């Protein structure tokens, strides 16, 4: 090879080496840039996995702790309290449904075992000592009724006097406002007759009233109540169911009127004459504050008649607006257990316990 040819070969080799260096550098540069790009992508992906977005976090929290919607509060509609205008017909209907020959019957209410046991014990007290006894109680909050031998007619003795006088007032046979205020000379006389009849059970004053007004006002007053027994002369035989009907009627008249009723003053006065009634076993088991309007009756063999009775109305202390929210109960007890106020008082107390527990 000549010197010229050798020089030319060296030049071509140098040019070729330069081109390969350029290519290799370019390749390395591309590789480096590619690697760097991949590293950034990997770093970003890792960061995303380590710190999820806010929306993803909320979603995960929602899945981990599910939201529980509160249950809606149930709406409780209170049972309306029956008014006296509703209780009165219910009471008469229940009294008509009672089994009057049963030792213990009820209508409109179910007695629990304790009530039944205690009442049966009191009834047995009379039977064990040779006496006959019947009673009827009416819950004036509902009209429900309970009876023992309630359909057995028995002699009323003086227990009929209070219902008789109420019948005179309610039918208008007497002007009870005029009587209460002694507005006239005649009213003064009637005031004395009624007061003596109710407070000390004076037979003469009662007979004076009966001779003047007779039985017609009472029979008119009982119309529509379902009563099948009533007055037969001054006294007579009635059932405890019918005596209870009379006192349900009396409750409505004495305590069912509004304060601005035309005869409100007379009604209040009449009810007061029946408080602390002589020999009342019902009044004996009640304290101050309670209203007890009652009338006892007794006879110890005159005319071969025997009776020791009591009947009336019991209203708890603090009761108001009885026409809208009737309270208490009516109780009628008819027995031939003369002078055995212990037996009647025990029965009255047991009935009161049952009514309070109802």
C-alpha positions in Angstrom: 0.0 0.0 0.0 1.4 3.4 -0.9 1.7 6.2 1.6 -1.2 8.1 0.0 -3.4 5.1 0.2 -2.5 4.5 3.8 -3.3 8.2 4.7 -6.7 7.9 3.0 -7.5 4.7 4.9 -6.7 6.3 8.2 -8.9 9.3 7.5 -11.9 7.0 6.5 -11.3 5.0 9.8 -11.4 8.2 11.9 -14.6 9.4 10.2 -16.2 6.0 10.8 -15.2 6.0 14.5 -16.6 9.4 14.9 -20.0 8.4 13.4 -20.1 5.3 15.8 -19.4 7.5 18.8 -22.2 9.8 17.8 -24.6 6.9 17.3 -23.7 5.4 20.6 -24.0 8.6 22.5 -27.3 9.2 20.9 -28.4 5.8 21.9 -27.2 6.2 25.5 -28.9 9.6 25.7 -32.2 8.1 24.5 -31.9 5.3 26.9 -31.2 7.6 29.8 -34.1 9.9 28.9 -36.4 6.8 28.6 -35.2 5.5 32.0 -35.8 8.9 33.6 -39.3 9.1 32.1 -40.1 5.6 33.4 -38.8 6.5 36.9 -41.1 9.5 37.1 -44.0 7.4 36.1 -43.2 4.7 38.6 -42.8 7.3 41.4 -46.2 8.9 40.5 -47.9 5.6 40.4 -46.5 4.7 43.8 -47.5 8.0 45.3 -51.0 7.5 44.0 -51.3 4.1 45.6 -49.9 5.4 48.9 -52.2 8.4 49.1 -55.6 7.8 47.4 -57.6 10.8 46.3 -60.2 12.5 48.5 -63.1 11.0 46.6 -61.6 7.5 47.0 -61.0 8.1 50.7 -64.6 9.2 51.2 -65.8 6.1 49.3 -63.7 3.8 51.4 -64.9 5.5 54.6 -68.5 5.2 53.5 -68.0 1.5 52.8 -66.2 1.0 56.2 -68.8 2.9 58.3 -72.2 2.6 56.6 -74.6 5.5 57.4 -77.6 4.4 59.5 -80.7 6.6 59.0 -82.5 7.2 62.3 -85.8 5.4 62.6 -88.8 7.8 62.5 -90.4 8.4 65.9 -93.8 6.7 66.0 -96.7 9.0 66.4 -98.9 7.9 69.4 -102.5 9.1 69.3 -103.8 9.3 72.8 -107.1 7.5 73.5 -109.7 10.2 74.1 -111.3 10.2 77.6 -115.0 9.5 77.3 -117.2 12.4 78.4 -120.0 12.0 80.9 -122.5 12.2 78.0 -120.9 9.0 76.6 -120.4 7.2 79.9 -124.0 7.5 81.1 -125.5 5.4 78.2 -122.6 3.0 78.4 -123.3 2.5 82.1 -127.0 1.8 81.5 -126.1 -0.6 78.7 -123.6 -2.5 80.9 -126.1 -2.7 83.8 -128.6 -4.3 81.5 -126.0 -6.9 80.4 -125.1 -8.0 83.9 -126.0 -11.5 85.0 -128.1 -10.6 88.0 -128.1 -14.1 89.5 -124.3 -14.6 89.4 -122.1 -14.5 92.5 -119.8 -12.2 90.6 -120.5 -10.8 87.1 -119.1 -8.0 85.1 -119.9 -6.0 81.9 -117.5 -3.8 80.1 -114.5 -4.9 82.2 -112.5 -8.1 82.9 -111.6 -8.6 86.5 -108.1 -9.8 87.2 -107.5 -12.7 89.6 -106.7 -10.6 92.6 -109.8 -8.4 92.2 -112.0 -11.4 91.8 -110.5 -13.2 94.8 -110.8 -10.2 97.1 -114.4 -9.5 96.1 -115.4 -13.1 96.4 -113.9 -13.2 99.9 -116.1 -10.2 101.0 -119.2 -11.8 99.5 -118.4 -15.0 101.4 -118.1 -13.1 104.6 -121.8 -12.3 104.4 -122.8 -15.8 103.4 -120.7 -17.5 106.1 -122.6 -15.6 108.8 -126.1 -16.3 107.4 -126.7 -13.0 105.6 -127.8 -12.1 102.1 -126.0 -9.4 100.3 -125.9 -7.9 96.8 -123.9 -5.1 95.4 -123.3 -3.3 92.1 -120.4 -0.9 91.3 -120.3 1.3 88.1 -117.0 2.8 87.0 -118.0 6.4 86.0 -114.8 6.8 83.9 -116.0 4.1 81.5 -119.5 2.9 82.4 -118.1 -0.6 83.2 -120.1 -2.5 85.9 -119.5 -5.3 88.4 -122.2 -7.1 90.4 -122.9 -9.8 92.9 -126.5 -11.1 92.9 -127.4 -7.7 91.4 -130.8 -8.8 90.2 -132.1 -10.0 93.6 -134.8 -7.6 94.9 -134.2 -6.5 98.5 -135.9 -4.0 100.8 -134.5 -0.5 100.3 -135.2 1.0 103.7 -134.0 4.6 103.8 -131.4 4.1 101.0 -134.2 5.1 98.6 -134.6 8.6 100.0 -131.7 10.3 98.2 -132.6 9.1 94.7 -136.2 10.1 95.4 -135.2 13.7 96.3 -132.9 13.9 93.2 -135.8 12.8 91.1 -137.9 15.7 92.5 -135.2 18.2 91.6 -134.3 16.8 88.1 -137.9 16.5 86.9 -138.7 20.1 88.2 -141.2 18.9 90.8 -139.3 21.2 93.2 -137.4 24.4 92.3 -134.1 23.3 93.7 -132.5 26.8 93.4 -135.3 28.3 95.3 -135.1 25.5 97.9 -131.3 25.9 98.3 -131.6 29.7 98.9 -134.9 29.5 100.8 -136.2 32.1 98.4 -139.9 31.7 99.4 -141.8 30.5 102.4 -142.6 27.3 100.7 -139.0 26.8 99.7 -138.0 27.3 103.4 -140.3 24.4 104.4 -138.9 22.2 101.6 -135.4 23.0 102.5 -136.0 21.8 106.0 -137.7 18.6 104.8 -134.9 17.7 102.4 -132.1 18.5 104.8 -133.6 16.4 107.6 -134.4 13.5 105.3 -130.9 13.4 103.8 -128.7 14.2 106.8 -130.4 12.3 109.6 -132.7 10.0 107.6 -135.9 11.4 109.3 -138.8 9.2 108.3 -141.4 11.8 109.0 -139.9 14.5 106.7 -139.5 11.9 104.0 -143.1 10.9 104.3 -144.2 14.5 104.1 -142.3 14.9 100.8 -143.8 11.6 99.5 -147.3 12.6 100.4 -146.9 15.9 98.6 -145.2 14.6 95.4 -145.9 10.9 95.2 -144.0 8.3 93.1 -144.7 9.9 89.7 -141.6 12.1 89.5 -139.4 9.1 90.3 -140.9 6.8 87.7 -140.6 9.6 85.1 -137.0 10.1 86.2 -136.2 6.4 85.7 -137.7 6.2 82.2 -135.1 5.3 79.7 -132.6 3.9 82.3 -133.8 0.3 81.9 -135.0 0.0 85.5 -137.5 -2.7 86.2 -138.1 -2.1 89.9 -138.8 1.3 91.6 -140.9 2.7 94.4 -143.7 0.8 95.9 -145.2 3.1 98.5 -142.7 5.0 100.6 -140.0 2.3 100.2 -140.3 -1.1 98.5 -138.0 -3.7 97.1 -135.4 -2.9 94.4 -132.5 -4.7 92.9 -128.9 -3.4 93.4 -128.8 -3.0 89.6 -131.7 -0.6 89.7 -130.4 1.2 92.7 -127.2 1.7 90.8 -129.2 3.1 87.9 -130.7 5.7 90.2 -127.3 6.8 91.4 -125.9 6.9 87.8 -128.8 9.3 87.1 -127.9 11.2 90.2 -124.3 11.5 89.2 -125.2 13.1 85.9 -127.6 15.5 87.6 -125.5 16.5 90.6 -122.1 16.7 89.0 -122.6 16.8 85.2 -123.8 20.4 84.9 -121.6 23.3 84.1 -121.0 26.0 86.7 -123.2 28.4 84.8 -126.2 26.1 84.6 -129.4 27.7 85.7 -129.8 25.4 88.7 -126.1 24.9 89.4 -126.4 26.5 92.9 -129.3 24.2 93.8 -127.5 21.1 92.5 -124.4 21.9 94.6 -126.5 22.4 97.7 -128.3 19.2 97.2 -125.1 17.2 96.8 -123.7 18.8 100.0 -126.7 17.5 102.0 -125.7 13.9 101.1 -122.1 14.3 102.4 -121.2 12.7 105.7 -124.6 10.9 105.6 -125.6 9.2 108.8 -124.4 5.5 109.1 -122.8 5.5 105.7 -120.3 2.7 105.3 -119.2 4.2 102.0 -118.3 7.5 103.6 -116.5 5.7 106.5 -113.8 4.4 104.2 -112.9 7.7 102.5 -110.9 10.7 103.7 -111.0 14.4 103.4 -110.9 15.9 100.0 -112.9 13.0 98.4 -116.5 13.7 97.5 -118.9 11.1 98.9 -122.6 11.7 98.3 -124.4 8.7 99.8 -127.5 7.5 101.7 -127.7 4.5 104.0 -130.8 2.7 105.1 -131.5 0.3 107.9 -134.4 -1.5 109.6 -134.1 -4.1 112.4 -137.2 -6.3 112.3 -140.1 -3.8 112.3 -142.8 -5.4 110.2 -140.5 -8.4 109.9 -138.2 -6.4 107.7 -134.4 -6.5 107.9 -132.0 -4.3 106.0 -128.7 -2.6 106.3 -127.9 -0.8 103.0 -125.8 1.9 101.6 -125.5 3.5 98.2 -123.9 6.6 96.6 -121.2 8.3 94.6 -117.5 8.4 95.3 -115.3 11.0 93.5 -111.5 11.3 94.0 -110.0 14.4 95.5 -109.1 17.1 93.0 -111.4 16.0 90.3 -112.7 18.8 88.2 -114.9 19.3 85.1 -116.6 16.0 85.6 -118.8 16.5 82.5 -115.7 16.3 80.4 -113.6 14.0 82.5 -115.9 11.9 84.7 -114.2 10.3 87.7 -115.0 7.9 90.5 -117.8 5.4 90.7 -121.3 4.6 91.9 -121.8 1.8 94.5 -125.0 0.2 95.7 -125.0 -2.3 98.5 -128.2 -4.1 99.7 -128.0 -6.6 102.6 -130.1 -7.9 105.5 -127.0 -7.8 107.8 -128.5 -5.6 110.4 -126.1 -3.5 112.4 -123.1 -5.2 110.7 -121.5 -2.1 109.5 -118.2 -4.0 109.8 -119.2 -6.2 106.9 -120.5 -3.3 104.7 -117.4 -1.2 105.5 -115.1 -4.1 104.5 -117.0 -4.6 101.3 -116.9 -0.8 100.5 -113.2 -0.8 101.1 -112.5 -3.8 98.8 -114.6 -2.3 96.1 -112.7 1.0 96.4 -109.4 -0.9 96.1 -110.7 -2.6 93.0 -111.7 0.7 91.4 -108.4 2.3 92.2 -106.5 -0.6 90.6 -108.7 -0.6 87.5 
